[in-house]
Amino acid sequence: MVKAAILGFGTVGSGVYNVLNTNSELIRERTEKGIEIKYVLDLREFPGHPVDDILTHDFNDIVNDPEVKVVAEVMGGIKPAYEFTKQCLQAKKSVCTSNKELVAKHGPELLRIARENGVNYFFEASCGGGIPIIRSLNEALIADEIDEISGILNGTTNYILTRMSKEGSLFDDVLKDAQDMGYAERNPEADVEGFDAQRKIAILSSIAFGKTVDNEKIHTEGITKITPADLEFAKAFGCTIKLLAYGKKVDGRYYALVSPFMVASDNPLFSVDGVFNAIFVHGNMLGDAMFYGSGAGSLPTASAVAADMAQAVKNEGKTVYNNWQEGSIELSPSDSFECRFFVRLDKGAAGTAKSVFGEEIQFKEIPIAGDECAFITEVMSEKEFEKRAEKLSGIKSRIRCK
Ligand code: HSE
């Protein structure tokens, strides 16, 4: 049996412990060696729990133990996960992680250190929870040029928007419920402001396009301003609203964006509800593919970490190819990204809207927004949209359309 360690016994760490124990026999058969957890690192005590027998509070026990070949880093955050990961890789231990913040910030460096030491840095669980998207990009789609990767990458916001749409509820009320039920974090900023999806699309775009897409350069809008009226108008146009993350290559220019989008009912993303994630990929040979499944939660995420650990065992002594190479991709300004725009405005401004956006725009009205109407523009860049919108007072909201 190959000896392993788990750094962190929180939601994902305890899930990894469960997956490796529950499926230990089949993992042994499939890896031809098996994985035995020798240490779990956590600051807390777990009296009465079997993990207590293998618990350590000292990272040095793990990094200095030559028997440990594979480490699951499921602590989250940058400190001390970054230092611990580097030290494990330098000690020739493969590291498998769900830590999207660390991968987005230091992925290329950690991949390089892994290569230099003949081990692996795997992070399937960092994007889309249990959905096998990263291995698909690196292996199954290795012969394709990917020009788009986009989708629903955050379960919390998708859950909130789904309930707002179905119940007509307010954002704050649904968020509170989601927190009470344990879906949303007590500090939900990273989810609802779009930063979690931003890190995930940075990672996926870096693999799809081959060089680093810096997450901090990605234009990011969250869902906090979406109202029940927006969602009702969306229905009137045969759409719903989803927080989408986009990585796209158009005529040699790269775009990345996180923002709420109107999604039409004939789009497969329309029916992705609740905490589920879905990732759409377009390849120059493949055409379209979509990956759908459990994007968050203890066991789905742990399933991906444990699968990475199994891959690390199967590939001992060899660094597996990753399409994410050194160097960075320059993103085009998000205001040159072209799409149609949904606009909600005062009814009194409808006449001016026609003169600004064209006589052909069609207005819709709904009972819950008596003084307001809405329309959808032609395809245009955001820069062009803003230029025209300046001539129009009474705009209540604008949402991009997929
Ligand atoms: N907070 C994340 C989500 C967890 O809601 O999708 C999984 O990365």
Residues whose N, C-alpha, C, O or C-beta is under 5 A from the ligand:
A	BS01	HSE	L153 N154 G155 T156 D191 G295 A296
